[in-house]
């Protein structure tokens, strides 16, 4: 989903500056949340591999 800020295709009316900024903020927060979720998954995978390597070194 990519918002076309300022586009009148959906409502037929021009957007106010405030609603334009609110839409941008909502989209950017959604992007941040998505990136944080992906980063948490990567960190978990890295931690698991490091744990497995340390067990192999101990054995």
MDAnalysis code that builds the backbone (N, CA, C; Angstrom):
import MDAnalysis as mda
import numpy as np

u = mda.Universe.empty(177, n_residues=59, atom_resindex=np.repeat(np.arange(59), 3), trajectory=True)
u.add_TopologyAttr("name", ["N", "CA", "C"] * 59)
u.add_TopologyAttr("resid", np.arange(1, 60))
u.add_TopologyAttr("resname", ["UNK", "UNK", "UNK", "UNK", "UNK", "UNK", "UNK", "UNK", "UNK", "UNK", "UNK", "UNK", "UNK", "UNK", "UNK", "UNK", "UNK", "UNK", "UNK", "UNK", "UNK", "UNK", "UNK", "UNK", "UNK", "UNK", "UNK", "UNK", "UNK", "UNK", "UNK", "UNK", "UNK", "UNK", "UNK", "UNK", "UNK", "UNK", "UNK", "UNK", "UNK", "UNK", "UNK", "UNK", "UNK", "UNK", "UNK", "UNK", "UNK", "UNK", "UNK", "UNK", "UNK", "UNK", "UNK", "UNK", "UNK", "UNK", "UNK"])
u.atoms.positions = np.array([
    [0.848, -1.188, 0.000],
    [0.000, 0.000, 0.000],
    [0.883, 1.236, 0.000],
    [0.679, 2.096, -0.954],
    [1.421, 3.352, -0.991],
    [0.427, 4.484, -1.170],
    [0.369, 5.372, -0.198],
    [-0.600, 6.473, -0.317],
    [-0.115, 7.530, -1.301],
    [-1.019, 7.987, -2.098],
    [-0.698, 9.084, -3.000],
    [-1.213, 10.358, -2.344],
    [-0.346, 10.939, -1.506],
    [-0.735, 12.099, -0.728],
    [-1.174, 13.239, -1.634],
    [-2.294, 13.810, -1.302],
    [-2.792, 14.946, -2.052],
    [-3.619, 14.545, -3.257],
    [-3.738, 13.254, -3.513],
    [-4.513, 12.786, -4.656],
    [-6.001, 12.953, -4.364],
    [-6.729, 13.380, -5.361],
    [-8.171, 13.539, -5.202],
    [-8.922, 12.401, -5.858],
    [-8.221, 11.347, -6.228],
    [-8.839, 10.225, -6.935],
    [-9.881, 9.505, -6.088],
    [-9.687, 9.468, -4.788],
    [-10.548, 8.656, -3.943],
    [-11.758, 9.417, -3.432],
    [-11.609, 10.683, -3.125],
    [-12.719, 11.416, -2.520],
    [-13.337, 12.441, -3.459],
    [-12.614, 12.868, -4.439],
    [-13.117, 13.897, -5.335],
    [-12.991, 15.302, -4.760],
    [-12.465, 15.393, -3.551],
    [-12.275, 16.698, -2.905],
    [-10.808, 16.858, -2.557],
    [-10.309, 18.086, -2.624],
    [-8.919, 18.299, -2.207],
    [-8.781, 18.076, -0.698],
    [-7.613, 17.584, -0.295],
    [-7.365, 17.320, 1.119],
    [-6.892, 18.591, 1.808],
    [-7.289, 18.750, 3.064],
    [-6.752, 19.858, 3.844],
    [-5.318, 19.523, 4.225],
    [-4.559, 20.527, 4.559],
    [-3.168, 20.305, 4.968],
    [-3.112, 19.389, 6.183],
    [-4.019, 19.593, 7.117],
    [-4.040, 18.784, 8.337],
    [-4.319, 17.303, 8.026],
    [-5.304, 17.024, 7.203],
    [-5.616, 15.634, 6.891],
    [-4.496, 15.016, 6.048],
    [-3.858, 15.818, 5.230],
    [-2.706, 15.360, 4.454],
    [-1.586, 14.921, 5.391],
    [-1.266, 15.743, 6.385],
    [-0.208, 15.420, 7.337],
    [-0.597, 14.236, 8.215],
    [-1.868, 14.136, 8.595],
    [-2.318, 13.006, 9.397],
    [-2.188, 11.699, 8.613],
    [-2.503, 11.743, 7.339],
    [-2.341, 10.556, 6.493],
    [-0.888, 10.146, 6.374],
    [-0.016, 11.132, 6.200],
    [1.417, 10.860, 6.129],
    [1.912, 10.227, 7.420],
    [1.487, 10.800, 8.553],
    [1.904, 10.299, 9.862],
    [1.433, 8.870, 10.077],
    [0.210, 8.587, 9.709],
    [-0.334, 7.233, 9.853],
    [0.486, 6.247, 9.018],
    [0.796, 6.610, 7.799],
    [1.575, 5.749, 6.916],
    [2.984, 5.521, 7.463],
    [3.646, 6.576, 7.919],
    [5.002, 6.447, 8.436],
    [5.041, 5.613, 9.713],
    [4.038, 5.753, 10.564],
    [3.963, 4.911, 11.768],
    [3.762, 3.452, 11.393],
    [2.942, 3.200, 10.376],
    [2.735, 1.833, 9.912],
    [4.054, 1.253, 9.395],
    [4.811, 2.048, 8.640],
    [6.103, 1.602, 8.132],
    [7.054, 1.281, 9.280],
    [7.097, 2.161, 10.288],
    [7.975, 1.943, 11.437],
    [7.602, 0.652, 12.160],
    [6.313, 0.426, 12.386],
    [5.865, -0.776, 13.075],
    [6.246, -2.027, 12.289],
    [6.111, -1.971, 10.974],
    [6.471, -3.101, 10.126],
    [7.969, -3.384, 10.214],
    [8.767, -2.345, 10.175],
    [10.225, -2.506, 10.255],
    [10.626, -3.056, 11.619],
    [9.980, -2.580, 12.695],
    [10.287, -3.081, 14.032],
    [9.955, -4.565, 14.135],
    [8.869, -4.991, 13.520],
    [8.491, -6.405, 13.536],
    [9.526, -7.244, 12.809],
    [9.954, -6.779, 11.660],
    [10.973, -7.506, 10.892],
    [12.295, -7.559, 11.651],
    [12.667, -6.457, 12.292],
    [13.907, -6.406, 13.048],
    [13.861, -7.366, 14.230],
    [12.730, -7.461, 14.898],
    [12.591, -8.399, 16.008],
    [12.791, -9.834, 15.523],
    [12.254, -10.159, 14.362],
    [12.439, -11.488, 13.796],
    [13.896, -11.768, 13.459],
    [14.563, -10.791, 12.891],
    [15.990, -10.949, 12.569],
    [16.817, -11.135, 13.834],
    [16.530, -10.329, 14.848],
    [17.272, -10.448, 16.106],
    [17.067, -11.817, 16.741],
    [15.852, -12.349, 16.678],
    [15.582, -13.676, 17.221],
    [16.360, -14.747, 16.452],
    [16.393, -14.646, 15.126],
    [17.116, -15.616, 14.309],
    [18.612, -15.553, 14.597],
    [19.155, -14.356, 14.718],
    [20.576, -14.190, 15.031],
    [20.887, -14.783, 16.400],
    [20.032, -14.496, 17.370],
    [20.238, -15.028, 18.719],
    [20.223, -16.547, 18.741],
    [19.304, -17.152, 17.999],
    [19.199, -18.614, 17.955],
    [20.445, -19.223, 17.324],
    [20.937, -18.635, 16.239],
    [22.140, -19.165, 15.589],
    [23.348, -19.006, 16.495],
    [23.466, -17.878, 17.180],
    [24.575, -17.685, 18.116],
    [24.506, -18.706, 19.246],
    [23.297, -19.001, 19.718],
    [23.105, -20.002, 20.766],
    [23.545, -21.385, 20.278],
    [23.166, -21.744, 19.055],
    [23.545, -23.039, 18.497],
    [25.052, -23.135, 18.312],
    [25.679, -22.062, 17.864],
    [27.138, -22.072, 17.698],
    [27.850, -22.214, 19.021],
    [27.356, -21.548, 20.041],
    [28.013, -21.645, 21.349],
    [27.861, -23.044, 21.940],
    [26.721, -23.724, 21.658],
    [26.544, -25.101, 22.130],
    [27.501, -26.031, 21.402],
    [27.702, -25.794, 20.108],
    [28.645, -26.630, 19.346],
    [30.075, -26.439, 19.851],
    [30.417, -25.202, 20.196],
    [31.775, -24.934, 20.693],
    [31.993, -25.605, 22.046],
    [30.947, -25.706, 22.859],
    [31.059, -26.313, 24.187],
    [31.128, -27.826, 24.092],
    [30.609, -28.382, 23.008],
    [30.577, -29.851, 22.894],
    [31.869, -30.434, 22.409],
])
